[in-house]
Amino acid sequence: MSNQSELLPSKAETRPIPQEAFSWYDEYAHGLIDRRDFMKKLATLGALGFSMNFLTAALMPNYAEAEQVSFNDPKITPSYATFASSKGHGEGRGYLVVPSDLKGTAPVVLVVHENRGLNPYIKDVARRLAMKGYIAFAPDALYPVGGYPGNDEEGKTLQRSMDKAKIEEDFIAAAGFLKQHKLSTGKLGVVGFCFGGYISNMLAATMSDELDAAVPFYGTPAAAELQKNITAPIMLQFAGLDERVNASWPDYEANLKAHNVDYTAHIYEGVNHGFHNDSTGRYAEKEAELAWARTLQFFDMHLS
């Protein structure tokens, strides 16, 4: 029989995870350090009483526990759709979710994943939007290399190996496909997270005349020379502890002001990059729900 004390967290593990662990995870998730270095850094927290099993379970995604809308909820109809991308990889594919009771047309929202492909969390975000009456489309940047492989580690490696310029063209093509979809009202929004936040900023700068609203979550801006092209309303969501992304904000904000862009920025203090992702320990429920409510209000205002 197992010793019951072995099944209980240590005294240290009842305390909050040290902030440096989240910073190391952010470096690892964005390719600044490799898995080996990440694990070495985590191991140093053993002196404080934190086990590796506890730390990795808390920091790594657990998609099974994070689903908010079931894929077979009767209120939505999910499917997959391909689209042409002549300047990208030739063809793209994404997860299309339509409200089941749709009569006629509806506004459309492009949902852009992080730097690891179309994982279950992003699919769930698309379903959440469809539950609110939008047609949501979440492309998979990894489709040209076989699609999201089923885990973030391999997905991140695959995405890092791809031509970034072609990926960007694929998302531009996806936005055009969605805007022109037969069920679309022609009103187009985009929401993206991390890498997807960058893509949201990039789309606002490259196809602003076709875009009606953009909501980047903790994303870096488009190239400075493109920022003058932004005309669509934009709502930017930042994590207060996200030093890497937040360092780009002062210059970006100055450019938005200089070009009279209709923008709103929210900084959620005390939370980490990825705070909206409810599959990891970075999730901050209160701030995530507030940010999402603001996102929906923003889309209601500009897409209805």
C-alpha positions as CSV (number, residue, x, y, z in Angstrom):
1,M,0.0,0.0,0.0
2,S,1.3,3.5,-0.9
3,N,2.2,5.8,1.9
4,Q,-0.6,8.4,2.0
5,S,2.0,11.2,2.6
6,E,3.5,10.5,-0.8
7,L,0.2,11.4,-2.5
8,L,0.0,14.8,-0.8
9,P,1.9,18.0,-1.9
10,S,4.8,19.1,0.1
11,K,4.5,22.1,2.3
12,A,6.4,24.2,-0.3
13,E,4.0,23.0,-3.0
14,T,1.1,24.6,-1.2
15,R,2.7,27.9,-1.8
16,P,2.6,29.8,-5.1
17,I,5.1,28.8,-7.7
18,P,8.0,31.3,-7.8
19,Q,7.7,33.9,-10.5
20,E,11.0,32.9,-12.1
21,A,9.5,29.5,-13.0
22,F,6.9,31.3,-15.2
23,S,9.7,33.4,-16.7
24,W,11.7,30.3,-17.6
25,Y,8.7,28.7,-19.1
26,D,8.1,31.8,-21.2
27,E,11.7,31.6,-22.4
28,Y,11.3,27.9,-23.2
29,A,7.9,28.3,-24.9
30,H,9.4,31.0,-27.2
31,G,12.6,29.2,-28.1
32,L,15.0,31.3,-26.1
33,I,16.1,28.3,-24.1
34,D,15.8,24.6,-24.9
35,R,14.0,22.0,-22.9
36,R,17.2,20.7,-21.3
37,D,18.0,24.2,-20.0
38,F,14.4,24.8,-18.9
39,M,14.5,21.6,-16.8
40,K,17.8,22.5,-15.3
41,K,16.4,25.8,-14.2
42,L,13.3,24.2,-12.7
43,A,15.5,21.7,-10.8
44,T,17.1,24.5,-8.9
45,L,13.7,25.1,-7.2
46,G,14.0,21.7,-5.6
47,A,16.0,23.4,-2.8
48,L,12.8,25.2,-1.9
49,G,10.9,22.0,-1.7
50,F,9.2,22.0,-5.2
51,S,9.2,18.7,-7.0
52,M,9.8,18.4,-10.7
53,N,6.5,16.5,-11.1
54,F,4.6,19.3,-9.4
55,L,6.3,22.1,-11.4
56,T,5.9,20.5,-14.8
57,A,2.3,19.5,-14.2
58,A,1.5,23.1,-13.2
59,L,3.4,24.8,-16.0
60,M,2.7,22.5,-19.0
61,P,-0.7,22.5,-20.6
62,N,-3.5,20.1,-19.6
63,Y,-6.1,20.4,-22.3
64,A,-8.4,17.8,-21.0
65,E,-9.3,20.0,-17.9
66,A,-9.6,23.2,-19.8
67,E,-12.4,22.7,-22.3
68,Q,-15.2,25.2,-21.8
69,V,-17.4,24.3,-24.8
70,S,-17.7,20.7,-25.9
71,F,-17.0,20.0,-29.6
72,N,-20.4,18.2,-29.8
73,D,-22.4,20.9,-28.1
74,P,-25.7,21.1,-30.1
75,K,-25.5,24.9,-30.2
76,I,-22.5,24.8,-32.6
77,T,-21.5,23.0,-35.8
78,P,-17.8,22.5,-36.2
79,S,-16.0,21.3,-39.3
80,Y,-12.8,21.8,-41.2
81,A,-12.3,24.0,-44.3
82,T,-9.4,24.5,-46.7
83,F,-8.5,27.7,-48.4
84,A,-6.1,28.8,-51.2
85,S,-2.9,30.6,-50.2
86,S,-1.0,31.4,-53.4
87,K,1.6,33.6,-51.7
88,G,2.0,31.2,-48.7
89,H,2.1,27.4,-48.7
90,G,-0.4,27.0,-51.5
91,E,-3.2,25.7,-49.4
92,G,-4.3,26.2,-45.7
93,R,-6.7,24.5,-43.4
94,G,-8.6,25.5,-40.4
95,Y,-11.3,24.7,-37.8
96,L,-14.6,26.4,-38.7
97,V,-17.3,26.7,-36.1
98,V,-20.8,28.0,-37.0
99,P,-23.7,28.6,-34.6
100,S,-26.2,25.8,-35.2
101,D,-29.2,28.1,-35.2
102,L,-27.7,30.5,-37.7
103,K,-30.3,31.8,-40.2
104,G,-28.7,33.9,-42.9
105,T,-25.3,35.4,-42.2
106,A,-23.2,36.4,-39.2
107,P,-20.0,38.4,-38.5
108,V,-16.8,36.3,-38.7
109,V,-13.8,36.2,-36.4
110,L,-10.4,34.7,-37.3
111,V,-8.8,33.0,-34.2
112,V,-5.0,32.8,-34.3
113,H,-3.1,30.2,-32.3
114,E,0.2,30.5,-30.3
115,N,3.6,29.4,-31.7
116,R,2.7,25.7,-31.6
117,G,-0.2,25.1,-34.0
118,L,-3.9,24.6,-33.6
119,N,-4.1,23.0,-30.2
120,P,-7.3,22.2,-28.3
121,Y,-7.3,25.5,-26.3
122,I,-7.5,27.5,-29.5
123,K,-10.2,25.3,-30.9
124,D,-12.1,25.9,-27.7
125,V,-11.8,29.6,-28.1
126,A,-13.3,29.3,-31.6
127,R,-16.2,27.4,-30.1
128,R,-16.7,30.1,-27.4
129,L,-17.1,32.7,-30.1
130,A,-19.6,30.5,-32.0
131,M,-21.6,30.2,-28.9
132,K,-21.9,34.0,-28.9
133,G,-23.2,34.1,-32.5
134,Y,-20.0,34.5,-34.5
135,I,-18.6,32.3,-37.2
136,A,-15.1,31.5,-36.0
137,F,-12.3,30.1,-38.1
138,A,-9.0,29.0,-36.5
139,P,-6.4,28.1,-39.1
140,D,-3.5,25.7,-38.4
141,A,-0.2,27.1,-39.5
142,L,1.2,23.6,-39.3
143,Y,-1.2,22.2,-41.9
144,P,1.5,22.2,-44.7
145,V,3.7,20.0,-42.5
146,G,1.0,17.6,-41.4
147,G,-0.9,19.7,-38.9
148,Y,-0.8,20.1,-35.1
149,P,1.0,16.9,-34.0
150,G,-1.0,16.4,-30.8
151,N,1.4,18.0,-28.4
152,D,2.8,21.4,-27.9
153,E,6.5,20.4,-27.8
154,E,6.5,18.9,-31.3
155,G,4.2,21.7,-32.5
156,K,6.5,24.4,-31.4
157,T,9.5,22.7,-33.1
158,L,7.5,22.3,-36.3
159,Q,6.4,25.9,-36.4
160,R,9.9,27.1,-35.7
161,S,11.1,25.2,-38.7
162,M,8.7,26.8,-41.1
163,D,9.1,30.0,-43.3
164,K,7.6,32.8,-41.1
165,A,6.8,34.9,-44.2
166,K,4.8,32.1,-45.8
167,I,2.9,31.5,-42.5
168,E,2.0,35.2,-42.4
169,E,0.7,35.0,-46.0
170,D,-1.4,31.9,-45.0
171,F,-3.1,33.9,-42.3
172,I,-3.7,36.9,-44.7
173,A,-5.3,34.4,-47.1
174,A,-7.3,32.8,-44.3
175,A,-8.7,36.2,-43.3
176,G,-9.7,36.9,-46.9
177,F,-11.3,33.5,-47.2
178,L,-13.3,34.0,-44.0
179,K,-14.4,37.5,-44.9
180,Q,-15.8,36.3,-48.2
181,H,-17.4,33.1,-46.8
182,K,-20.9,32.6,-48.0
183,L,-22.2,32.8,-44.4
184,S,-20.3,36.0,-43.6
185,T,-21.8,39.4,-43.3
186,G,-18.5,40.8,-44.5
187,K,-17.7,42.1,-41.0
188,L,-14.3,40.6,-40.0
189,G,-12.6,40.5,-36.6
190,V,-9.4,38.8,-35.5
191,V,-8.2,37.6,-32.1
192,G,-4.9,36.0,-31.4
193,F,-2.7,34.9,-28.6
194,C,1.1,35.2,-28.2
195,F,2.3,34.5,-31.8
196,G,-1.4,34.9,-32.7
197,G,-1.3,38.3,-31.0
198,Y,1.6,39.3,-33.4
199,I,-0.5,38.0,-36.3
200,S,-3.4,40.1,-35.2
201,N,-1.2,43.2,-35.1
202,M,0.2,42.2,-38.5
203,L,-3.2,41.8,-40.1
204,A,-4.2,45.2,-38.7
205,A,-1.2,46.7,-40.4
206,T,-1.4,44.8,-43.7
207,M,-5.2,44.5,-44.4
208,S,-6.7,47.2,-42.3
209,D,-9.1,48.2,-45.0
210,E,-10.7,44.8,-44.9
211,L,-10.5,44.3,-41.1
212,D,-13.1,45.7,-38.8
213,A,-11.7,44.9,-35.3
214,A,-8.5,43.3,-33.9
215,V,-7.8,42.0,-30.4
216,P,-4.2,40.9,-29.9
217,F,-3.5,39.2,-26.6
218,Y,0.2,39.7,-25.5
219,G,1.5,40.0,-29.0
220,T,4.4,42.0,-30.4
221,P,3.6,44.7,-33.0
222,A,4.0,44.5,-36.8
223,A,7.2,46.0,-38.3
224,A,7.4,49.7,-37.5
225,E,7.2,50.8,-41.1
226,L,3.8,49.0,-41.4
227,Q,2.2,50.5,-38.4
228,K,1.2,53.7,-40.2
229,N,-1.2,51.6,-42.3
230,I,-3.4,50.7,-39.3
231,T,-6.9,52.1,-39.5
232,A,-9.1,49.4,-38.0
233,P,-10.0,49.7,-34.3
234,I,-7.7,47.6,-32.1
235,M,-7.9,46.4,-28.5
236,L,-4.6,45.3,-27.0
237,Q,-4.5,42.9,-24.0
238,F,-1.2,42.8,-22.0
239,A,0.0,40.8,-19.0
240,G,1.6,42.9,-16.4
241,L,4.5,40.5,-15.7
242,D,5.2,40.0,-19.4
243,E,8.4,42.0,-19.7
244,R,9.4,40.6,-23.1
245,V,6.2,41.7,-24.9
246,N,5.6,44.8,-22.9
247,A,9.0,46.3,-23.8
248,S,7.6,46.8,-27.3
249,W,4.5,48.7,-26.2
250,P,5.7,52.3,-25.6
251,D,7.0,52.7,-29.2
252,Y,4.0,50.9,-30.6
253,E,1.6,53.1,-28.6
254,A,3.5,56.2,-29.8
255,N,2.9,55.1,-33.4
256,L,-0.7,54.4,-32.9
257,K,-1.2,57.8,-31.4
258,A,0.8,59.5,-34.1
259,H,-1.5,58.0,-36.8
260,N,-4.8,58.6,-34.9
261,V,-5.6,54.9,-34.6
262,D,-8.7,54.0,-32.5
263,Y,-7.1,51.9,-29.9
264,T,-7.6,50.7,-26.3
265,A,-5.0,48.9,-24.2
266,H,-5.6,46.9,-21.1
267,I,-2.7,45.8,-18.8
268,Y,-3.6,43.2,-16.3
269,E,-1.3,43.6,-13.3
270,G,0.3,40.6,-11.6
271,V,-0.4,38.0,-14.3
272,N,1.9,36.3,-16.7
273,H,2.1,36.0,-20.5
274,G,-0.5,33.4,-21.5
275,F,-2.9,34.3,-18.7
276,H,-5.9,33.6,-20.9
277,N,-4.9,30.1,-21.6
278,D,-6.8,28.0,-19.1
279,S,-4.8,24.8,-19.7
280,T,-1.7,26.0,-17.9
281,G,-0.6,27.3,-14.5
282,R,-0.3,30.8,-16.0
283,Y,-4.0,31.0,-16.2
284,A,-5.5,33.9,-14.2
285,E,-9.3,33.3,-14.1
286,K,-10.4,36.7,-13.0
287,E,-8.3,38.6,-15.4
288,A,-8.9,36.1,-18.3
289,E,-12.7,36.4,-17.8
290,L,-12.5,40.2,-17.8
291,A,-10.3,40.3,-20.8
292,W,-12.6,38.0,-22.7
293,A,-15.7,40.0,-21.7
294,R,-14.0,43.1,-23.0
295,T,-13.1,41.2,-26.2
296,L,-16.7,40.2,-26.8
297,Q,-17.9,43.8,-26.1
298,F,-15.4,45.1,-28.6
299,F,-16.5,42.7,-31.3
300,D,-20.2,43.5,-30.6
301,M,-19.4,47.2,-31.0
302,H,-17.5,46.9,-34.3
303,L,-18.8,43.8,-36.0
304,S,-22.5,43.9,-35.4
